[in-house]
């Protein structure tokens, strides 16, 4: 139920956070310490 609740919140747009790698620009769906694609540790996030 916890995960479903979080998904519903994202879909409803009440609160959404987007993580993105500053090096290659890949979008990450969850908080990460480093980019799984290029290995960069410069992760930025945006809150809507
Ligand atoms: Zn990257």
mmCIF file of the protein (N, C-alpha, C, O) and its ligand, coordinates in Angstrom:
data_MODEL
# 
_entry.id   MODEL 
# 
loop_
_entity.id 
_entity.type 
_entity.pdbx_number_of_molecules 
1 polymer     1 
2 non-polymer 1 
# 
_entity_poly.entity_id                      1 
_entity_poly.type                           'polypeptide(L)' 
_entity_poly.nstd_linkage                   no 
_entity_poly.nstd_monomer                   no 
_entity_poly.pdbx_seq_one_letter_code       
;(UNK)(UNK)(UNK)(UNK)(UNK)(UNK)(UNK)(UNK)(UNK)(UNK)(UNK)(UNK)(UNK)(UNK)(UNK)(UNK)
(UNK)(UNK)(UNK)(UNK)(UNK)(UNK)(UNK)(UNK)(UNK)(UNK)(UNK)(UNK)(UNK)(UNK)(UNK)(UNK)
(UNK)(UNK)(UNK)(UNK)(UNK)(UNK)(UNK)(UNK)(UNK)(UNK)(UNK)(UNK)(UNK)(UNK)(UNK)(UNK)
;
_entity_poly.pdbx_seq_one_letter_code_can   XXXXXXXXXXXXXXXXXXXXXXXXXXXXXXXXXXXXXXXXXXXXXXXX 
_entity_poly.pdbx_strand_id                 A 
# 
loop_
_entity_poly_seq.entity_id 
_entity_poly_seq.num 
_entity_poly_seq.mon_id 
_entity_poly_seq.hetero 
1 1  UNK n 
1 2  UNK n 
1 3  UNK n 
1 4  UNK n 
1 5  UNK n 
1 6  UNK n 
1 7  UNK n 
1 8  UNK n 
1 9  UNK n 
1 10 UNK n 
1 11 UNK n 
1 12 UNK n 
1 13 UNK n 
1 14 UNK n 
1 15 UNK n 
1 16 UNK n 
1 17 UNK n 
1 18 UNK n 
1 19 UNK n 
1 20 UNK n 
1 21 UNK n 
1 22 UNK n 
1 23 UNK n 
1 24 UNK n 
1 25 UNK n 
1 26 UNK n 
1 27 UNK n 
1 28 UNK n 
1 29 UNK n 
1 30 UNK n 
1 31 UNK n 
1 32 UNK n 
1 33 UNK n 
1 34 UNK n 
1 35 UNK n 
1 36 UNK n 
1 37 UNK n 
1 38 UNK n 
1 39 UNK n 
1 40 UNK n 
1 41 UNK n 
1 42 UNK n 
1 43 UNK n 
1 44 UNK n 
1 45 UNK n 
1 46 UNK n 
1 47 UNK n 
1 48 UNK n 
# 
loop_
_struct_asym.id 
_struct_asym.entity_id 
A 1 
B 2 
# 
loop_
_chem_comp.id 
_chem_comp.type 
_chem_comp.mon_nstd_flag 
UNK 'L-peptide linking' . 
ZN  non-polymer         . 
# 
_pdbx_entity_nonpoly.entity_id   2 
_pdbx_entity_nonpoly.name        ? 
_pdbx_entity_nonpoly.comp_id     ZN 
# 
_pdbx_nonpoly_scheme.asym_id         B 
_pdbx_nonpoly_scheme.entity_id       2 
_pdbx_nonpoly_scheme.mon_id          ZN 
_pdbx_nonpoly_scheme.ndb_seq_num     1 
_pdbx_nonpoly_scheme.pdb_seq_num     101 
_pdbx_nonpoly_scheme.auth_seq_num    101 
_pdbx_nonpoly_scheme.pdb_mon_id      ZN 
_pdbx_nonpoly_scheme.auth_mon_id     ZN 
_pdbx_nonpoly_scheme.pdb_strand_id   A 
_pdbx_nonpoly_scheme.pdb_ins_code    . 
# 
loop_
_atom_site.group_PDB 
_atom_site.id 
_atom_site.type_symbol 
_atom_site.label_atom_id 
_atom_site.label_alt_id 
_atom_site.label_comp_id 
_atom_site.label_asym_id 
_atom_site.label_entity_id 
_atom_site.label_seq_id 
_atom_site.pdbx_PDB_ins_code 
_atom_site.Cartn_x 
_atom_site.Cartn_y 
_atom_site.Cartn_z 
_atom_site.occupancy 
_atom_site.B_iso_or_equiv 
_atom_site.pdbx_formal_charge 
_atom_site.auth_seq_id 
_atom_site.auth_comp_id 
_atom_site.auth_asym_id 
_atom_site.auth_atom_id 
_atom_site.pdbx_PDB_model_num 
ATOM   1   N  N  . UNK A 1 1  ? 0.832  -1.209 0.000   1.00 0.00 ? 1   UNK A N  1 
ATOM   2   C  CA . UNK A 1 1  ? 0.000  0.000  0.000   1.00 0.00 ? 1   UNK A CA 1 
ATOM   3   C  C  . UNK A 1 1  ? 0.860  1.251  0.000   1.00 0.00 ? 1   UNK A C  1 
ATOM   4   O  O  . UNK A 1 1  ? 0.475  2.274  -0.566  1.00 0.00 ? 1   UNK A O  1 
ATOM   5   N  N  . UNK A 1 2  ? 2.035  1.173  0.638   1.00 0.00 ? 2   UNK A N  1 
ATOM   6   C  CA . UNK A 1 2  ? 2.891  2.346  0.720   1.00 0.00 ? 2   UNK A CA 1 
ATOM   7   C  C  . UNK A 1 2  ? 3.345  2.801  -0.662  1.00 0.00 ? 2   UNK A C  1 
ATOM   8   O  O  . UNK A 1 2  ? 3.291  3.987  -0.989  1.00 0.00 ? 2   UNK A O  1 
ATOM   9   N  N  . UNK A 1 3  ? 3.795  1.833  -1.473  1.00 0.00 ? 3   UNK A N  1 
ATOM   10  C  CA . UNK A 1 3  ? 4.264  2.170  -2.814  1.00 0.00 ? 3   UNK A CA 1 
ATOM   11  C  C  . UNK A 1 3  ? 3.126  2.692  -3.678  1.00 0.00 ? 3   UNK A C  1 
ATOM   12  O  O  . UNK A 1 3  ? 3.286  3.678  -4.398  1.00 0.00 ? 3   UNK A O  1 
ATOM   13  N  N  . UNK A 1 4  ? 1.995  2.040  -3.607  1.00 0.00 ? 4   UNK A N  1 
ATOM   14  C  CA . UNK A 1 4  ? 0.840  2.469  -4.403  1.00 0.00 ? 4   UNK A CA 1 
ATOM   15  C  C  . UNK A 1 4  ? 0.441  3.892  -4.027  1.00 0.00 ? 4   UNK A C  1 
ATOM   16  O  O  . UNK A 1 4  ? 0.103  4.706  -4.888  1.00 0.00 ? 4   UNK A O  1 
ATOM   17  N  N  . UNK A 1 5  ? 0.484  4.173  -2.748  1.00 0.00 ? 5   UNK A N  1 
ATOM   18  C  CA . UNK A 1 5  ? 0.129  5.511  -2.282  1.00 0.00 ? 5   UNK A CA 1 
ATOM   19  C  C  . UNK A 1 5  ? 1.081  6.545  -2.862  1.00 0.00 ? 5   UNK A C  1 
ATOM   20  O  O  . UNK A 1 5  ? 0.660  7.628  -3.270  1.00 0.00 ? 5   UNK A O  1 
ATOM   21  N  N  . UNK A 1 6  ? 2.380  6.204  -2.896  1.00 0.00 ? 6   UNK A N  1 
ATOM   22  C  CA . UNK A 1 6  ? 3.367  7.139  -3.438  1.00 0.00 ? 6   UNK A CA 1 
ATOM   23  C  C  . UNK A 1 6  ? 3.126  7.345  -4.922  1.00 0.00 ? 6   UNK A C  1 
ATOM   24  O  O  . UNK A 1 6  ? 3.242  8.471  -5.407  1.00 0.00 ? 6   UNK A O  1 
ATOM   25  N  N  . UNK A 1 7  ? 2.796  6.296  -5.656  1.00 0.00 ? 7   UNK A N  1 
ATOM   26  C  CA . UNK A 1 7  ? 2.541  6.417  -7.084  1.00 0.00 ? 7   UNK A CA 1 
ATOM   27  C  C  . UNK A 1 7  ? 1.328  7.296  -7.325  1.00 0.00 ? 7   UNK A C  1 
ATOM   28  O  O  . UNK A 1 7  ? 1.339  8.143  -8.219  1.00 0.00 ? 7   UNK A O  1 
ATOM   29  N  N  . UNK A 1 8  ? 0.288  7.102  -6.537  1.00 0.00 ? 8   UNK A N  1 
ATOM   30  C  CA . UNK A 1 8  ? -0.914 7.912  -6.704  1.00 0.00 ? 8   UNK A CA 1 
ATOM   31  C  C  . UNK A 1 8  ? -0.603 9.387  -6.450  1.00 0.00 ? 8   UNK A C  1 
ATOM   32  O  O  . UNK A 1 8  ? -1.106 10.266 -7.150  1.00 0.00 ? 8   UNK A O  1 
ATOM   33  N  N  . UNK A 1 9  ? 0.214  9.641  -5.463  1.00 0.00 ? 9   UNK A N  1 
ATOM   34  C  CA . UNK A 1 9  ? 0.580  11.021 -5.158  1.00 0.00 ? 9   UNK A CA 1 
ATOM   35  C  C  . UNK A 1 9  ? 1.286  11.651 -6.346  1.00 0.00 ? 9   UNK A C  1 
ATOM   36  O  O  . UNK A 1 9  ? 1.019  12.803 -6.688  1.00 0.00 ? 9   UNK A O  1 
ATOM   37  N  N  . UNK A 1 10 ? 2.200  10.895 -6.988  1.00 0.00 ? 10  UNK A N  1 
ATOM   38  C  CA . UNK A 1 10 ? 2.937  11.409 -8.134  1.00 0.00 ? 10  UNK A CA 1 
ATOM   39  C  C  . UNK A 1 10 ? 1.989  11.674 -9.301  1.00 0.00 ? 10  UNK A C  1 
ATOM   40  O  O  . UNK A 1 10 ? 2.097  12.695 -9.981  1.00 0.00 ? 10  UNK A O  1 
ATOM   41  N  N  . UNK A 1 11 ? 1.076  10.760 -9.521  1.00 0.00 ? 11  UNK A N  1 
ATOM   42  C  CA . UNK A 1 11 ? 0.129  10.901 -10.623 1.00 0.00 ? 11  UNK A CA 1 
ATOM   43  C  C  . UNK A 1 11 ? -0.794 12.086 -10.392 1.00 0.00 ? 11  UNK A C  1 
ATOM   44  O  O  . UNK A 1 11 ? -1.117 12.829 -11.319 1.00 0.00 ? 11  UNK A O  1 
ATOM   45  N  N  . UNK A 1 12 ? -1.209 12.250 -9.157  1.00 0.00 ? 12  UNK A N  1 
ATOM   46  C  CA . UNK A 1 12 ? -2.100 13.361 -8.838  1.00 0.00 ? 12  UNK A CA 1 
ATOM   47  C  C  . UNK A 1 12 ? -1.392 14.705 -8.932  1.00 0.00 ? 12  UNK A C  1 
ATOM   48  O  O  . UNK A 1 12 ? -2.035 15.748 -9.047  1.00 0.00 ? 12  UNK A O  1 
ATOM   49  N  N  . UNK A 1 13 ? -0.057 14.672 -8.883  1.00 0.00 ? 13  UNK A N  1 
ATOM   50  C  CA . UNK A 1 13 ? 0.708  15.886 -9.033  1.00 0.00 ? 13  UNK A CA 1 
ATOM   51  C  C  . UNK A 1 13 ? 0.760  16.748 -7.792  1.00 0.00 ? 13  UNK A C  1 
ATOM   52  O  O  . UNK A 1 13 ? 1.123  17.921 -7.871  1.00 0.00 ? 13  UNK A O  1 
ATOM   53  N  N  . UNK A 1 14 ? 0.406  16.190 -6.647  1.00 0.00 ? 14  UNK A N  1 
ATOM   54  C  CA . UNK A 1 14 ? 0.466  16.991 -5.423  1.00 0.00 ? 14  UNK A CA 1 
ATOM   55  C  C  . UNK A 1 14 ? 1.922  17.297 -5.081  1.00 0.00 ? 14  UNK A C  1 
ATOM   56  O  O  . UNK A 1 14 ? 2.260  18.406 -4.667  1.00 0.00 ? 14  UNK A O  1 
ATOM   57  N  N  . UNK A 1 15 ? 2.768  16.297 -5.262  1.00 0.00 ? 15  UNK A N  1 
ATOM   58  C  CA . UNK A 1 15 ? 4.183  16.458 -4.958  1.00 0.00 ? 15  UNK A CA 1 
ATOM   59  C  C  . UNK A 1 15 ? 4.969  15.508 -5.843  1.00 0.00 ? 15  UNK A C  1 
ATOM   60  O  O  . UNK A 1 15 ? 4.707  14.306 -5.878  1.00 0.00 ? 15  UNK A O  1 
ATOM   61  N  N  . UNK A 1 16 ? 5.924  16.062 -6.549  1.00 0.00 ? 16  UNK A N  1 
ATOM   62  C  CA . UNK A 1 16 ? 6.714  15.231 -7.441  1.00 0.00 ? 16  UNK A CA 1 
ATOM   63  C  C  . UNK A 1 16 ? 8.153  15.701 -7.457  1.00 0.00 ? 16  UNK A C  1 
ATOM   64  O  O  . UNK A 1 16 ? 8.430  16.899 -7.504  1.00 0.00 ? 16  UNK A O  1 
ATOM   65  N  N  . UNK A 1 17 ? 9.053  14.758 -7.418  1.00 0.00 ? 17  UNK A N  1 
ATOM   66  C  CA . UNK A 1 17 ? 10.467 15.106 -7.453  1.00 0.00 ? 17  UNK A CA 1 
ATOM   67  C  C  . UNK A 1 17 ? 11.131 14.358 -8.591  1.00 0.00 ? 17  UNK A C  1 
ATOM   68  O  O  . UNK A 1 17 ? 10.901 13.165 -8.789  1.00 0.00 ? 17  UNK A O  1 
ATOM   69  N  N  . UNK A 1 18 ? 11.949 15.065 -9.328  1.00 0.00 ? 18  UNK A N  1 
ATOM   70  C  CA . UNK A 1 18 ? 12.648 14.468 -10.458 1.00 0.00 ? 18  UNK A CA 1 
ATOM   71  C  C  . UNK A 1 18 ? 14.151 14.551 -10.232 1.00 0.00 ? 18  UNK A C  1 
ATOM   72  O  O  . UNK A 1 18 ? 14.705 15.619 -9.969  1.00 0.00 ? 18  UNK A O  1 
ATOM   73  N  N  . UNK A 1 19 ? 14.790 13.399 -10.342 1.00 0.00 ? 19  UNK A N  1 
ATOM   74  C  CA . UNK A 1 19 ? 16.243 13.368 -10.209 1.00 0.00 ? 19  UNK A CA 1 
ATOM   75  C  C  . UNK A 1 19 ? 16.853 13.274 -11.600 1.00 0.00 ? 19  UNK A C  1 
ATOM   76  O  O  . UNK A 1 19 ? 16.362 12.547 -12.464 1.00 0.00 ? 19  UNK A O  1 
ATOM   77  N  N  . UNK A 1 20 ? 17.924 14.020 -11.798 1.00 0.00 ? 20  UNK A N  1 
ATOM   78  C  CA . UNK A 1 20 ? 18.560 14.023 -13.106 1.00 0.00 ? 20  UNK A CA 1 
ATOM   79  C  C  . UNK A 1 20 ? 20.077 14.096 -12.961 1.00 0.00 ? 20  UNK A C  1 
ATOM   80  O  O  . UNK A 1 20 ? 20.599 14.797 -12.094 1.00 0.00 ? 20  UNK A O  1 
ATOM   81  N  N  . UNK A 1 21 ? 20.771 13.364 -13.818 1.00 0.00 ? 21  UNK A N  1 
ATOM   82  C  CA . UNK A 1 21 ? 22.233 13.374 -13.818 1.00 0.00 ? 21  UNK A CA 1 
ATOM   83  C  C  . UNK A 1 21 ? 22.716 14.628 -14.535 1.00 0.00 ? 21  UNK A C  1 
ATOM   84  O  O  . UNK A 1 21 ? 22.298 14.911 -15.658 1.00 0.00 ? 21  UNK A O  1 
ATOM   85  N  N  . UNK A 1 22 ? 23.589 15.370 -13.886 1.00 0.00 ? 22  UNK A N  1 
ATOM   86  C  CA . UNK A 1 22 ? 24.094 16.600 -14.504 1.00 0.00 ? 22  UNK A CA 1 
ATOM   87  C  C  . UNK A 1 22 ? 25.067 16.288 -15.630 1.00 0.00 ? 22  UNK A C  1 
ATOM   88  O  O  . UNK A 1 22 ? 25.282 17.119 -16.513 1.00 0.00 ? 22  UNK A O  1 
ATOM   89  N  N  . UNK A 1 23 ? 25.649 15.113 -15.606 1.00 0.00 ? 23  UNK A N  1 
ATOM   90  C  CA . UNK A 1 23 ? 26.661 14.768 -16.609 1.00 0.00 ? 23  UNK A CA 1 
ATOM   91  C  C  . UNK A 1 23 ? 26.036 14.322 -17.925 1.00 0.00 ? 23  UNK A C  1 
ATOM   92  O  O  . UNK A 1 23 ? 26.385 14.848 -18.982 1.00 0.00 ? 23  UNK A O  1 
ATOM   93  N  N  . UNK A 1 24 ? 25.111 13.352 -17.874 1.00 0.00 ? 24  UNK A N  1 
ATOM   94  C  CA . UNK A 1 24 ? 24.565 12.810 -19.118 1.00 0.00 ? 24  UNK A CA 1 
ATOM   95  C  C  . UNK A 1 24 ? 23.089 13.150 -19.300 1.00 0.00 ? 24  UNK A C  1 
ATOM   96  O  O  . UNK A 1 24 ? 22.516 12.910 -20.363 1.00 0.00 ? 24  UNK A O  1 
ATOM   97  N  N  . UNK A 1 25 ? 22.481 13.705 -18.264 1.00 0.00 ? 25  UNK A N  1 
ATOM   98  C  CA . UNK A 1 25 ? 21.110 14.161 -18.401 1.00 0.00 ? 25  UNK A CA 1 
ATOM   99  C  C  . UNK A 1 25 ? 20.045 13.101 -18.255 1.00 0.00 ? 25  UNK A C  1 
ATOM   100 O  O  . UNK A 1 25 ? 18.864 13.371 -18.474 1.00 0.00 ? 25  UNK A O  1 
ATOM   101 N  N  . UNK A 1 26 ? 20.450 11.887 -17.885 1.00 0.00 ? 26  UNK A N  1 
ATOM   102 C  CA . UNK A 1 26 ? 19.468 10.826 -17.725 1.00 0.00 ? 26  UNK A CA 1 
ATOM   103 C  C  . UNK A 1 26 ? 18.547 11.138 -16.549 1.00 0.00 ? 26  UNK A C  1 
ATOM   104 O  O  . UNK A 1 26 ? 18.983 11.651 -15.518 1.00 0.00 ? 26  UNK A O  1 
ATOM   105 N  N  . UNK A 1 27 ? 17.296 10.826 -16.719 1.00 0.00 ? 27  UNK A N  1 
ATOM   106 C  CA . UNK A 1 27 ? 16.329 11.054 -15.657 1.00 0.00 ? 27  UNK A CA 1 
ATOM   107 C  C  . UNK A 1 27 ? 16.239 9.835  -14.759 1.00 0.00 ? 27  UNK A C  1 
ATOM   108 O  O  . UNK A 1 27 ? 16.083 8.708  -15.229 1.00 0.00 ? 27  UNK A O  1 
ATOM   109 N  N  . UNK A 1 28 ? 16.338 10.078 -13.463 1.00 0.00 ? 28  UNK A N  1 
ATOM   110 C  CA . UNK A 1 28 ? 16.268 8.999  -12.488 1.00 0.00 ? 28  UNK A CA 1 
ATOM   111 C  C  . UNK A 1 28 ? 14.943 9.090  -11.757 1.00 0.00 ? 28  UNK A C  1 
ATOM   112 O  O  . UNK A 1 28 ? 14.475 10.178 -11.423 1.00 0.00 ? 28  UNK A O  1 
ATOM   113 N  N  . UNK A 1 29 ? 14.347 7.941  -11.513 1.00 0.00 ? 29  UNK A N  1 
ATOM   114 C  CA . UNK A 1 29 ? 13.024 7.935  -10.904 1.00 0.00 ? 29  UNK A CA 1 
ATOM   115 C  C  . UNK A 1 29 ? 13.088 7.892  -9.387  1.00 0.00 ? 29  UNK A C  1 
ATOM   116 O  O  . UNK A 1 29 ? 12.055 8.008  -8.727  1.00 0.00 ? 29  UNK A O  1 
ATOM   117 N  N  . UNK A 1 30 ? 14.257 7.730  -8.827  1.00 0.00 ? 30  UNK A N  1 
ATOM   118 C  CA . UNK A 1 30 ? 14.367 7.694  -7.389  1.00 0.00 ? 30  UNK A CA 1 
ATOM   119 C  C  . UNK A 1 30 ? 15.691 8.290  -6.965  1.00 0.00 ? 30  UNK A C  1 
ATOM   120 O  O  . UNK A 1 30 ? 16.608 8.438  -7.773  1.00 0.00 ? 30  UNK A O  1 
ATOM   121 N  N  . UNK A 1 31 ? 15.784 8.627  -5.710  1.00 0.00 ? 31  UNK A N  1 
ATOM   122 C  CA . UNK A 1 31 ? 17.005 9.244  -5.210  1.00 0.00 ? 31  UNK A CA 1 
ATOM   123 C  C  . UNK A 1 31 ? 18.188 8.293  -5.389  1.00 0.00 ? 31  UNK A C  1 
ATOM   124 O  O  . UNK A 1 31 ? 18.124 7.122  -5.016  1.00 0.00 ? 31  UNK A O  1 
ATOM   125 N  N  . UNK A 1 32 ? 19.266 8.819  -5.965  1.00 0.00 ? 32  UNK A N  1 
ATOM   126 C  CA . UNK A 1 32 ? 20.441 7.989  -6.203  1.00 0.00 ? 32  UNK A CA 1 
ATOM   127 C  C  . UNK A 1 32 ? 21.696 8.772  -5.865  1.00 0.00 ? 32  UNK A C  1 
ATOM   128 O  O  . UNK A 1 32 ? 21.742 9.988  -6.053  1.00 0.00 ? 32  UNK A O  1 
ATOM   129 N  N  . UNK A 1 33 ? 22.708 8.088  -5.372  1.00 0.00 ? 33  UNK A N  1 
ATOM   130 C  CA . UNK A 1 33 ? 23.951 8.768  -5.026  1.00 0.00 ? 33  UNK A CA 1 
ATOM   131 C  C  . UNK A 1 33 ? 24.837 8.926  -6.248  1.00 0.00 ? 33  UNK A C  1 
ATOM   132 O  O  . UNK A 1 33 ? 25.696 9.807  -6.288  1.00 0.00 ? 33  UNK A O  1 
ATOM   133 N  N  . UNK A 1 34 ? 24.630 8.074  -7.247  1.00 0.00 ? 34  UNK A N  1 
ATOM   134 C  CA . UNK A 1 34 ? 25.391 8.231  -8.476  1.00 0.00 ? 34  UNK A CA 1 
ATOM   135 C  C  . UNK A 1 34 ? 24.566 7.744  -9.656  1.00 0.00 ? 34  UNK A C  1 
ATOM   136 O  O  . UNK A 1 34 ? 23.627 6.963  -9.500  1.00 0.00 ? 34  UNK A O  1 
ATOM   137 N  N  . UNK A 1 35 ? 24.934 8.218  -10.833 1.00 0.00 ? 35  UNK A N  1 
ATOM   138 C  CA . UNK A 1 35 ? 24.200 7.872  -12.043 1.00 0.00 ? 35  UNK A CA 1 
ATOM   139 C  C  . UNK A 1 35 ? 24.473 6.427  -12.447 1.00 0.00 ? 35  UNK A C  1 
ATOM   140 O  O  . UNK A 1 35 ? 25.632 6.030  -12.574 1.00 0.00 ? 35  UNK A O  1 
ATOM   141 N  N  . UNK A 1 36 ? 23.424 5.640  -12.649 1.00 0.00 ? 36  UNK A N  1 
ATOM   142 C  CA . UNK A 1 36 ? 23.611 4.245  -13.040 1.00 0.00 ? 36  UNK A CA 1 
ATOM   143 C  C  . UNK A 1 36 ? 24.098 4.104  -14.473 1.00 0.00 ? 36  UNK A C  1 
ATOM   144 O  O  . UNK A 1 36 ? 24.564 3.037  -14.873 1.00 0.00 ? 36  UNK A O  1 
ATOM   145 N  N  . UNK A 1 37 ? 23.992 5.163  -15.233 1.00 0.00 ? 37  UNK A N  1 
ATOM   146 C  CA . UNK A 1 37 ? 24.386 5.090  -16.645 1.00 0.00 ? 37  UNK A CA 1 
ATOM   147 C  C  . UNK A 1 37 ? 25.859 5.463  -16.846 1.00 0.00 ? 37  UNK A C  1 
ATOM   148 O  O  . UNK A 1 37 ? 26.608 4.722  -17.483 1.00 0.00 ? 37  UNK A O  1 
ATOM   149 N  N  . UNK A 1 38 ? 26.269 6.615  -16.300 1.00 0.00 ? 38  UNK A N  1 
ATOM   150 C  CA . UNK A 1 38 ? 27.631 7.089  -16.555 1.00 0.00 ? 38  UNK A CA 1 
ATOM   151 C  C  . UNK A 1 38 ? 28.492 7.083  -15.297 1.00 0.00 ? 38  UNK A C  1 
ATOM   152 O  O  . UNK A 1 38 ? 29.706 7.267  -15.379 1.00 0.00 ? 38  UNK A O  1 
ATOM   153 N  N  . UNK A 1 39 ? 27.878 6.876  -14.139 1.00 0.00 ? 39  UNK A N  1 
ATOM   154 C  CA . UNK A 1 39 ? 28.668 6.781  -12.913 1.00 0.00 ? 39  UNK A CA 1 
ATOM   155 C  C  . UNK A 1 39 ? 28.972 8.111  -12.257 1.00 0.00 ? 39  UNK A C  1 
ATOM   156 O  O  . UNK A 1 39 ? 29.642 8.147  -11.225 1.00 0.00 ? 39  UNK A O  1 
ATOM   157 N  N  . UNK A 1 40 ? 28.489 9.221  -12.839 1.00 0.00 ? 40  UNK A N  1 
ATOM   158 C  CA . UNK A 1 40 ? 28.729 10.531 -12.245 1.00 0.00 ? 40  UNK A CA 1 
ATOM   159 C  C  . UNK A 1 40 ? 27.991 10.646 -10.908 1.00 0.00 ? 40  UNK A C  1 
ATOM   160 O  O  . UNK A 1 40 ? 26.925 10.059 -10.719 1.00 0.00 ? 40  UNK A O  1 
ATOM   161 N  N  . UNK A 1 41 ? 28.579 11.414 -9.988  1.00 0.00 ? 41  UNK A N  1 
ATOM   162 C  CA . UNK A 1 41 ? 27.930 11.572 -8.685  1.00 0.00 ? 41  UNK A CA 1 
ATOM   163 C  C  . UNK A 1 41 ? 27.275 12.935 -8.544  1.00 0.00 ? 41  UNK A C  1 
ATOM   164 O  O  . UNK A 1 41 ? 26.875 13.336 -7.452  1.00 0.00 ? 41  UNK A O  1 
ATOM   165 N  N  . UNK A 1 42 ? 27.171 13.637 -9.655  1.00 0.00 ? 42  UNK A N  1 
ATOM   166 C  CA . UNK A 1 42 ? 26.500 14.935 -9.624  1.00 0.00 ? 42  UNK A CA 1 
ATOM   167 C  C  . UNK A 1 42 ? 25.037 14.756 -10.002 1.00 0.00 ? 42  UNK A C  1 
ATOM   168 O  O  . UNK A 1 42 ? 24.668 14.825 -11.175 1.00 0.00 ? 42  UNK A O  1 
ATOM   169 N  N  . UNK A 1 43 ? 24.221 14.529 -8.996  1.00 0.00 ? 43  UNK A N  1 
ATOM   170 C  CA . UNK A 1 43 ? 22.790 14.327 -9.220  1.00 0.00 ? 43  UNK A CA 1 
ATOM   171 C  C  . UNK A 1 43 ? 22.039 15.555 -8.745  1.00 0.00 ? 43  UNK A C  1 
ATOM   172 O  O  . UNK A 1 43 ? 22.212 15.997 -7.609  1.00 0.00 ? 43  UNK A O  1 
ATOM   173 N  N  . UNK A 1 44 ? 21.217 16.098 -9.600  1.00 0.00 ? 44  UNK A N  1 
ATOM   174 C  CA . UNK A 1 44 ? 20.390 17.238 -9.216  1.00 0.00 ? 44  UNK A CA 1 
ATOM   175 C  C  . UNK A 1 44 ? 18.939 16.785 -9.148  1.00 0.00 ? 44  UNK A C  1 
ATOM   176 O  O  . UNK A 1 44 ? 18.557 15.814 -9.802  1.00 0.00 ? 44  UNK A O  1 
ATOM   177 N  N  . UNK A 1 45 ? 18.132 17.482 -8.363  1.00 0.00 ? 45  UNK A N  1 
ATOM   178 C  CA . UNK A 1 45 ? 16.724 17.111 -8.329  1.00 0.00 ? 45  UNK A CA 1 
ATOM   179 C  C  . UNK A 1 45 ? 15.853 18.351 -8.350  1.00 0.00 ? 45  UNK A C  1 
ATOM   180 O  O  . UNK A 1 45 ? 16.234 19.425 -7.885  1.00 0.00 ? 45  UNK A O  1 
ATOM   181 N  N  . UNK A 1 46 ? 14.701 18.164 -8.893  1.00 0.00 ? 46  UNK A N  1 
ATOM   182 C  CA . UNK A 1 46 ? 13.742 19.259 -9.023  1.00 0.00 ? 46  UNK A CA 1 
ATOM   183 C  C  . UNK A 1 46 ? 12.453 18.862 -8.317  1.00 0.00 ? 46  UNK A C  1 
ATOM   184 O  O  . UNK A 1 46 ? 11.978 17.734 -8.452  1.00 0.00 ? 46  UNK A O  1 
ATOM   185 N  N  . UNK A 1 47 ? 11.904 19.790 -7.573  1.00 0.00 ? 47  UNK A N  1 
ATOM   186 C  CA . UNK A 1 47 ? 10.621 19.537 -6.922  1.00 0.00 ? 47  UNK A CA 1 
ATOM   187 C  C  . UNK A 1 47 ? 9.553  20.396 -7.586  1.00 0.00 ? 47  UNK A C  1 
ATOM   188 O  O  . UNK A 1 47 ? 9.740  21.589 -7.822  1.00 0.00 ? 47  UNK A O  1 
ATOM   189 N  N  . UNK A 1 48 ? 8.465  19.773 -7.870  1.00 0.00 ? 48  UNK A N  1 
ATOM   190 C  CA . UNK A 1 48 ? 7.366  20.475 -8.514  1.00 0.00 ? 48  UNK A CA 1 
ATOM   191 C  C  . UNK A 1 48 ? 6.261  20.786 -7.521  1.00 0.00 ? 48  UNK A C  1 
ATOM   192 O  O  . UNK A 1 48 ? 5.247  21.380 -7.890  1.00 0.00 ? 48  UNK A O  1 
HETATM 193 ZN ZN . ZN  B 2 .  ? 24.837 10.183 -15.958 1.00 0.00 ? 101 ZN  A ZN 1 
# 
